[in-house]
Amino acid sequence: MPSAQNAALFLSAVLAVFISLVDAVPVYSGLAELSETSGDEVQDVDGKSPLSDRQKWHLMARDLHRDVKTLRDQQFERDFREMVNMTAYEGVRVKTPLLKPSDGCLSRNFSSERCLSRIYSVLTWYRENWSFIEKENLTSSLVKDIKHASKRLLEALNSQLQIADGGADQISSAPLSVRSAWTRKTTVHSILFNFTSVMIDTCRAINYMSKRKPAYRAKDTKRPADWSADKN
């Protein structure tokens, strides 16, 4: 009996330690969510130092990414509820602007100026084509929030780049056409899916810029972390 009691006490002690360790570990909703936000952490602020412009941009971009992703998931659940995941629709997605290595945001030759200019042009395209989303989500408050947040981020970038009206690079892409209920659904899904990817890269690029030391910003040659991980 004494040995059985000792074993029970030992198991109780081990269980208590295990529970305390589990309670101390942060819970994530899934690996995809964690991979999306890795590298996007906001720099610690002591409460006295004001945020830099780029830290403010990062906060705006992070919130915009969250809302676009939420709307993307809501639309997919509503219009394609029979499918388990979005990879099944890769073949029917229309092409919309994305950030590429040559844009200076994702390559070894990182360039803050070129990257910000490209982000501005890409976000402008999504804002100008946002009517496709509005027509399919007339009652969603997120649609208005995203449109307003996009405008704010564009204005912030414009103040840095000092882009005159019509001075930004024009993005050429095939015109979006909606000829049936099916193409309308896939077009909306495509815009939201690709917009989410754009915002992931935008968040990481701006966050990287905000953490660079001023003495090295002019060179912009240091390679950021690998951002080609899962974006969904």
C-alpha positions in Angstrom: 0.0 0.0 0.0 2.7 2.6 0.8 4.2 2.0 -2.6 0.8 2.6 -4.3 0.3 5.8 -2.3 3.7 7.0 -3.3 3.0 6.3 -6.9 -0.3 8.2 -6.7 1.4 11.2 -5.1 4.1 11.1 -7.8 1.6 11.1 -10.6 -0.3 14.0 -9.0 2.8 16.0 -8.8 3.7 15.3 -12.4 0.2 16.3 -13.5 0.3 19.5 -11.6 3.6 20.5 -13.3 2.2 19.6 -16.7 -0.9 21.7 -16.2 1.2 24.7 -15.1 3.4 24.3 -18.2 0.3 24.1 -20.5 -1.2 27.2 -19.0 2.0 29.1 -19.7 2.1 28.4 -23.4 0.3 30.8 -25.7 -2.5 29.3 -27.7 -2.6 29.8 -31.5 -5.6 29.2 -33.7 -3.5 27.3 -36.2 -0.1 26.9 -37.8 -1.3 28.9 -40.9 -2.2 31.9 -38.7 1.2 31.7 -37.0 3.1 31.5 -40.2 1.2 34.5 -41.6 2.1 36.8 -38.8 5.7 35.6 -38.0 8.0 38.6 -38.6 5.1 41.0 -38.2 5.5 41.9 -34.6 5.3 45.5 -33.7 8.4 46.9 -32.0 8.2 47.4 -28.3 7.4 50.9 -27.3 8.1 52.2 -23.8 5.0 54.4 -23.8 7.0 57.6 -23.9 8.6 57.4 -27.3 6.2 58.3 -30.1 5.8 55.8 -32.9 7.8 56.4 -36.1 5.9 56.9 -39.3 6.9 53.4 -40.5 5.6 51.9 -37.2 2.3 53.6 -37.8 2.2 52.3 -41.3 2.9 48.8 -40.0 0.0 49.1 -37.6 -2.3 50.3 -40.3 -1.2 47.6 -42.7 -1.5 44.9 -40.0 -5.1 45.9 -39.3 -5.9 46.1 -43.0 -4.5 42.6 -43.5 -6.7 41.2 -40.7 -9.9 42.7 -42.1 -9.2 41.6 -45.7 -8.4 38.1 -44.6 -11.6 38.0 -42.5 -13.7 39.2 -45.4 -11.9 36.7 -47.7 -12.8 33.8 -45.4 -16.4 35.0 -45.0 -16.9 35.2 -48.7 -15.4 31.8 -49.3 -17.6 30.2 -46.7 -20.7 31.8 -48.1 -20.1 31.2 -51.8 -18.1 28.0 -51.8 -19.2 26.2 -48.6 -19.1 22.8 -50.3 -15.2 23.0 -50.6 -12.9 22.3 -47.7 -10.1 24.7 -48.6 -9.1 27.4 -51.1 -6.5 25.4 -53.0 -9.3 23.8 -55.0 -9.9 27.2 -56.7 -6.3 27.9 -57.8 -7.1 27.0 -61.4 -10.0 29.4 -61.7 -8.6 32.5 -60.0 -8.2 35.6 -62.1 -4.8 37.3 -62.0 -4.6 40.5 -60.0 -1.5 42.5 -59.0 0.9 41.0 -56.4 4.3 42.0 -55.0 7.2 40.3 -56.8 10.9 40.0 -56.0 11.7 42.5 -58.7 9.6 45.1 -56.8 12.4 45.5 -54.2 10.2 44.1 -51.4 11.1 40.5 -51.4 14.5 40.1 -53.0 18.1 40.3 -51.9 18.3 43.8 -53.3 15.7 45.2 -50.9 14.9 48.9 -51.7 12.6 50.8 -49.4 11.8 53.5 -52.0 11.1 51.1 -54.8 9.1 48.8 -52.5 7.0 51.6 -51.1 6.3 52.9 -54.6 5.2 49.4 -55.7 3.0 48.9 -52.6 1.4 52.3 -53.4 0.6 51.3 -57.0 -0.7 47.8 -56.0 -2.9 49.1 -53.2 -4.2 51.8 -55.6 -5.3 49.0 -58.0 -7.2 47.2 -55.3 -8.9 50.4 -54.1 -9.9 51.3 -57.7 -11.4 47.8 -58.3 -13.1 47.6 -54.9 -16.5 48.0 -56.5 -16.5 44.3 -57.3 -16.3 43.5 -53.6 -18.9 46.2 -52.6 -21.5 44.8 -55.0 -21.3 41.4 -53.5 -21.1 42.5 -49.9 -23.5 45.4 -49.6 -24.3 44.8 -45.9 -20.8 44.0 -44.7 -19.3 46.7 -42.4 -15.9 45.2 -43.2 -16.1 46.4 -46.8 -16.4 50.0 -45.8 -13.7 49.6 -43.1 -11.3 48.1 -45.7 -12.0 50.8 -48.2 -11.4 53.5 -45.6 -8.2 51.8 -44.2 -6.8 51.4 -47.7 -7.3 55.1 -48.3 -5.6 56.0 -45.0 -2.6 53.8 -45.8 -2.3 55.2 -49.3 -2.4 58.8 -48.0 0.3 57.9 -45.5 2.6 56.4 -48.2 1.8 59.3 -50.5 3.1 61.8 -48.0 6.4 59.9 -47.8 6.7 59.3 -51.6 5.3 62.7 -52.5 3.5 61.2 -55.5 1.7 63.8 -57.6 -1.7 63.0 -59.1 -1.1 60.5 -61.8 2.5 60.2 -60.9 2.4 56.6 -59.6 3.3 53.7 -61.9 0.2 52.5 -63.6 -0.5 48.8 -63.2 -1.7 47.0 -66.3 -3.8 44.0 -65.9 -6.6 42.2 -67.8 -9.9 44.0 -67.3 -12.2 42.2 -64.8 -15.4 41.0 -66.4 -18.4 39.4 -64.8 -20.5 37.4 -67.2 -22.2 35.0 -64.8 -22.9 34.3 -61.2 -20.0 31.8 -61.2 -17.4 34.3 -62.6 -18.7 36.9 -60.2 -18.0 34.6 -57.2 -14.6 33.5 -58.5 -13.6 37.1 -59.3 -14.5 38.3 -55.8 -12.6 35.4 -54.3 -9.6 36.1 -56.5 -9.4 39.8 -55.5 -9.7 39.0 -51.8 -7.3 36.0 -51.9 -4.6 38.0 -53.7 -5.2 41.2 -51.6 -4.6 39.1 -48.5 -1.3 37.9 -49.9 -0.3 41.5 -50.9 -1.1 42.7 -47.3 1.1 39.9 -45.8 4.0 41.0 -47.9 3.3 44.7 -47.2 3.2 44.1 -43.5 6.5 42.3 -43.5 8.2 44.8 -45.8 7.1 47.8 -43.8 7.9 46.1 -40.5 11.4 45.3 -41.8 11.8 48.9 -42.9 10.8 50.2 -39.4 13.4 48.0 -37.7 16.3 49.0 -39.9 18.9 51.3 -38.4 19.0 54.7 -40.0 22.6 54.3 -41.0 21.8 51.4 -43.2 18.5 52.4 -44.7 20.2 54.2 -47.6 21.9 51.0 -48.7 18.9 48.7 -48.5 20.9 45.7 -49.5 20.3 43.4 -46.5 18.1 40.4 -47.2 14.9 40.3 -45.2 13.7 37.1 -43.7 12.3 34.5 -46.0 8.8 35.7 -46.8 7.8 33.0 -49.3 6.3 30.8 -46.6 2.7 29.8 -46.6 0.5 32.9 -47.0 -2.9 31.5 -46.6 
